[in-house]
């Protein structure tokens, strides 16, 4: 388990450098599983809660981005239809 934890911690540092939030969350889930197997239940729960917050923020950001894209496309369609009238 020590070797797996070391490799995951190294991957976590690379993911943080690249700012890959979804990858950071996946790595933290695996670290939480290792903590659970080793009997560190409190640390495991804290890790899973942190991962949940990361995933929730990613999904929220994706929804906000999709909404703004749809609004922008809607505005573009309105502008194009107004240009056709002139």
ChimeraX commands (.cxc) that place a marker at each C-alpha (Angstrom):
marker #1 position 0.00,0.00,0.00 radius 0.5
marker #1 position 2.89,2.35,0.66 radius 0.5
marker #1 position 4.10,2.13,-2.93 radius 0.5
marker #1 position 0.59,2.76,-4.26 radius 0.5
marker #1 position 0.20,5.77,-1.95 radius 0.5
marker #1 position 3.56,7.18,-3.09 radius 0.5
marker #1 position 2.64,6.82,-6.76 radius 0.5
marker #1 position -0.77,8.41,-6.20 radius 0.5
marker #1 position 0.78,11.33,-4.31 radius 0.5
marker #1 position 3.19,11.88,-7.19 radius 0.5
marker #1 position 0.32,11.76,-9.69 radius 0.5
marker #1 position -1.62,14.18,-7.48 radius 0.5
marker #1 position 1.21,16.71,-7.61 radius 0.5
marker #1 position 1.31,16.50,-11.41 radius 0.5
marker #1 position -2.48,16.90,-11.62 radius 0.5
marker #1 position -2.29,19.98,-9.38 radius 0.5
marker #1 position 0.39,21.49,-11.62 radius 0.5
marker #1 position -1.83,20.89,-14.66 radius 0.5
marker #1 position -4.91,22.07,-12.72 radius 0.5
marker #1 position -6.90,18.98,-13.73 radius 0.5
marker #1 position -9.65,19.10,-11.11 radius 0.5
marker #1 position -11.42,15.94,-12.25 radius 0.5
marker #1 position -8.14,14.01,-12.20 radius 0.5
marker #1 position -7.32,15.38,-8.74 radius 0.5
marker #1 position -10.70,14.12,-7.54 radius 0.5
marker #1 position -10.12,10.64,-9.01 radius 0.5
marker #1 position -6.72,10.38,-7.36 radius 0.5
marker #1 position -8.13,11.52,-4.01 radius 0.5
marker #1 position -10.84,8.84,-4.24 radius 0.5
marker #1 position -8.14,6.21,-4.62 radius 0.5
marker #1 position -6.16,7.67,-1.72 radius 0.5
marker #1 position -9.34,7.58,0.37 radius 0.5
marker #1 position -9.83,3.92,-0.51 radius 0.5
marker #1 position -6.30,3.13,0.63 radius 0.5
marker #1 position -6.95,4.97,3.90 radius 0.5
marker #1 position -10.12,2.94,4.39 radius 0.5
marker #1 position -8.35,-0.36,3.73 radius 0.5
marker #1 position -5.61,0.59,6.19 radius 0.5
marker #1 position -8.21,1.42,8.84 radius 0.5
marker #1 position -7.81,5.22,8.80 radius 0.5
marker #1 position -11.57,5.75,8.65 radius 0.5
marker #1 position -11.57,9.40,9.72 radius 0.5
marker #1 position -8.95,10.38,7.12 radius 0.5
marker #1 position -10.78,8.33,4.50 radius 0.5
marker #1 position -14.06,10.12,5.20 radius 0.5
marker #1 position -12.36,13.53,5.10 radius 0.5
marker #1 position -10.79,12.65,1.75 radius 0.5
marker #1 position -14.12,11.51,0.29 radius 0.5
marker #1 position -15.83,14.69,1.52 radius 0.5
marker #1 position -13.11,16.83,-0.08 radius 0.5
marker #1 position -13.46,14.86,-3.32 radius 0.5
marker #1 position -17.22,15.38,-3.28 radius 0.5
marker #1 position -16.69,19.15,-3.00 radius 0.5
marker #1 position -14.25,19.09,-5.92 radius 0.5
marker #1 position -16.64,17.10,-8.12 radius 0.5
marker #1 position -19.60,19.27,-7.16 radius 0.5
marker #1 position -17.67,22.42,-8.10 radius 0.5
marker #1 position -16.65,20.90,-11.45 radius 0.5
marker #1 position -20.25,19.96,-12.31 radius 0.5
marker #1 position -21.51,23.38,-11.20 radius 0.5
marker #1 position -18.86,25.10,-13.32 radius 0.5
marker #1 position -19.78,22.93,-16.32 radius 0.5
marker #1 position -23.47,23.81,-15.91 radius 0.5
marker #1 position -22.68,27.53,-15.64 radius 0.5
marker #1 position -20.44,27.37,-18.72 radius 0.5
marker #1 position -23.07,25.48,-20.72 radius 0.5
marker #1 position -25.73,27.98,-19.66 radius 0.5
marker #1 position -23.62,30.95,-20.73 radius 0.5
marker #1 position -22.87,29.28,-24.07 radius 0.5
marker #1 position -26.59,28.73,-24.67 radius 0.5
marker #1 position -27.37,32.33,-23.72 radius 0.5
marker #1 position -24.64,33.60,-26.04 radius 0.5
marker #1 position -25.95,31.44,-28.89 radius 0.5
marker #1 position -29.48,32.71,-28.24 radius 0.5
marker #1 position -28.29,36.33,-28.35 radius 0.5
marker #1 position -26.40,35.63,-31.57 radius 0.5
marker #1 position -29.57,34.21,-33.14 radius 0.5
marker #1 position -31.51,37.30,-32.08 radius 0.5
marker #1 position -28.89,39.61,-33.58 radius 0.5
marker #1 position -28.86,37.63,-36.83 radius 0.5
marker #1 position -32.64,37.77,-37.10 radius 0.5
marker #1 position -32.59,41.54,-36.49 radius 0.5
marker #1 position -29.96,41.95,-39.21 radius 0.5
marker #1 position -32.20,40.05,-41.66 radius 0.5
marker #1 position -35.04,42.51,-41.01 radius 0.5
marker #1 position -32.89,45.44,-42.08 radius 0.5
marker link #1:1,2 radius 0.2
marker link #1:2,3 radius 0.2
marker link #1:3,4 radius 0.2
marker link #1:4,5 radius 0.2
marker link #1:5,6 radius 0.2
marker link #1:6,7 radius 0.2
marker link #1:7,8 radius 0.2
marker link #1:8,9 radius 0.2
marker link #1:9,10 radius 0.2
marker link #1:10,11 radius 0.2
marker link #1:11,12 radius 0.2
marker link #1:12,13 radius 0.2
marker link #1:13,14 radius 0.2
marker link #1:14,15 radius 0.2
marker link #1:15,16 radius 0.2
marker link #1:16,17 radius 0.2
marker link #1:17,18 radius 0.2
marker link #1:18,19 radius 0.2
marker link #1:19,20 radius 0.2
marker link #1:20,21 radius 0.2
marker link #1:21,22 radius 0.2
marker link #1:22,23 radius 0.2
marker link #1:23,24 radius 0.2
marker link #1:24,25 radius 0.2
marker link #1:25,26 radius 0.2
marker link #1:26,27 radius 0.2
marker link #1:27,28 radius 0.2
marker link #1:28,29 radius 0.2
marker link #1:29,30 radius 0.2
marker link #1:30,31 radius 0.2
marker link #1:31,32 radius 0.2
marker link #1:32,33 radius 0.2
marker link #1:33,34 radius 0.2
marker link #1:34,35 radius 0.2
marker link #1:35,36 radius 0.2
marker link #1:36,37 radius 0.2
marker link #1:37,38 radius 0.2
marker link #1:38,39 radius 0.2
marker link #1:39,40 radius 0.2
marker link #1:40,41 radius 0.2
marker link #1:41,42 radius 0.2
marker link #1:42,43 radius 0.2
marker link #1:43,44 radius 0.2
marker link #1:44,45 radius 0.2
marker link #1:45,46 radius 0.2
marker link #1:46,47 radius 0.2
marker link #1:47,48 radius 0.2
marker link #1:48,49 radius 0.2
marker link #1:49,50 radius 0.2
marker link #1:50,51 radius 0.2
marker link #1:51,52 radius 0.2
marker link #1:52,53 radius 0.2
marker link #1:53,54 radius 0.2
marker link #1:54,55 radius 0.2
marker link #1:55,56 radius 0.2
marker link #1:56,57 radius 0.2
marker link #1:57,58 radius 0.2
marker link #1:58,59 radius 0.2
marker link #1:59,60 radius 0.2
marker link #1:60,61 radius 0.2
marker link #1:61,62 radius 0.2
marker link #1:62,63 radius 0.2
marker link #1:63,64 radius 0.2
marker link #1:64,65 radius 0.2
marker link #1:65,66 radius 0.2
marker link #1:66,67 radius 0.2
marker link #1:67,68 radius 0.2
marker link #1:68,69 radius 0.2
marker link #1:69,70 radius 0.2
marker link #1:70,71 radius 0.2
marker link #1:71,72 radius 0.2
marker link #1:72,73 radius 0.2
marker link #1:73,74 radius 0.2
marker link #1:74,75 radius 0.2
marker link #1:75,76 radius 0.2
marker link #1:76,77 radius 0.2
marker link #1:77,78 radius 0.2
marker link #1:78,79 radius 0.2
marker link #1:79,80 radius 0.2
marker link #1:80,81 radius 0.2
marker link #1:81,82 radius 0.2
marker link #1:82,83 radius 0.2
marker link #1:83,84 radius 0.2
marker link #1:84,85 radius 0.2
marker link #1:85,86 radius 0.2
view
